[in-house]
């Protein structure tokens, strides 16, 4: 028998192993491209805000953010002022009633924190901000107690004429 002919090697191309790992160049996104639309029932992701360090640990960002977004809906693009703050608080009391995991004083603190958060985000002069924050800490704080007392006694009380 004859020996089989030795196999001949054909030349092959060599591949640089690092060449396979090079990332494909990223296509620059056009500056005028709009973000993908979100479903109508989904609100845009909110930035996680830092709560004041002296705030009770039982009050969470969930509580404050609910009140902030409700207040922004009530204000409808208008700034919070000393003239509309009490009306806003009266509406927010019904929102805070749904916070069954918080008791009365904690609901009040969450509500005041939400109003202070709104004021700090508003574009206004620093002196105006400080005045409005002081108004919230003194007048609105006491007004919340009065509004709650009135709501509790509304069914039991008669109107004095």
LUMROSE-300469 format. One record per residue (C-alpha): residue in one letter; x, y, z. Coordinates in steps of 0.25 Angstrom, whole numbers, plus 2048, in hexadecimal, padded with zeros to 3 digits. Example, Ala and Ser with C-alpha at 12.3 -4.5 7.8 and 13.67 -1.06 7.14 Angstrom:
BEGIN
a8317EE81F/s8377FC81D/
This chain:
BEGIN
x800800800/x80580E7FD/x806818808/x7FC823807/x801830802/x80483A80E/x7FA844810/x7FE85280C/x7FA85E814/x7F486980D/x7F8877812/x7ED87D81B/x7EB88B820/x7EE88E82E/x7E4896837/x7E989F842/x7E189B84E/x7E08A9853/x7DA8AD846/x7CE8A5849/x7CC8AC857/x7CC8BA851/x7BF8C1854/x7B78C6848/x7B78D5848/x7AB8DC84E/x7A28E4845/x7A08F284B/x7928F484E/x78C901847/x78A90C851/x77C90F84C/x77790084F/x76C900859/x76C8F6864/x7638EA862/x7548ED867/x7508E7874/x7428E0876/x7378EB87A/x7358E4887/x7448E488B/x74A8F1890/x7598F488D/x7638EF897/x7658F98A2/x7738FC8A8/x7748F68B6/x7749028BF/x77B9038CC/x7729048D8/x77690D8E3/x77F9068ED/x7779098F9/x76A9038F3/x7648F78FA/x7688EA8F3/x75A8E68F2/x7588F08E7/x75D8EB8DA/x7608F28CD/x7548EA8C8/x74B8F38D1/x7529008CE/x7528FD8BF/x7438FA8BF/x7409078C6/x74A90F8BD/x7449098B0/x73590C8B5/x73991A8B9/x73F91C8AC/x7329178A5/x72A9208AE/x73392C8AB/x73292989C/x73F930899/x73D93C8A2/x74793F8AD/x74493C8BB/x7429498C2/x73C94E8D0/x72F9518C9/x72D9438C4/x73493A8CE/x7289388D7/x71F9348CC/x72A92B8C7/x72B9258D5/x71C9238D6/x71C91B8CA/x7299138CE/x72290F8DB/x7199068D3/x7258FF8CC/x72C8FD8DA/x7208F68DF/x7238EB8D5/x7318E98DC/x72C8DE8E6/x73A8DA8EA/x73C8E88F1/x7358EE8FD/x7308FD8FE/x73D904902/x7458FC8F8/x73C9008ED/x73D90E8F1/x74C90E8F1/x74C9078E3/x7429128DE/x74B91D8E3/x7579168DD/x7519158D0/x74D9248D0/x75B9278D4/x76091F8C8/x7589268BE/x75D9338C3/x76B92F8C2/x76992B8B4/x7629388B0/x76A9428A8/x76994F8B1/x7729588B9/x7789528C5/x77295C8CE/x7649598C9/x76794A8CB/x76B94C8D9/x75E9548DC/x7569498D6/x75D93E8DD/x75B9468EA/x74C9488E7/x74B9398E5/x7529368F2/x74A93F8FA/x73C9428F4/x73A9368EC/x73E92D8F7/x733933900/x7299348F5/x72A9258F3/x726922901/x71A92C8FF/x7169258F2/x7179178F8/x70F91C904/x7049228FC/x7039158F3/x70290C8FF/x6F7915906/x6F09188F9/x6E690D8FB/x6E491090A/x6E491F90A/x6D9929907/x6DB936900/x6DA943908/x6D394D901/
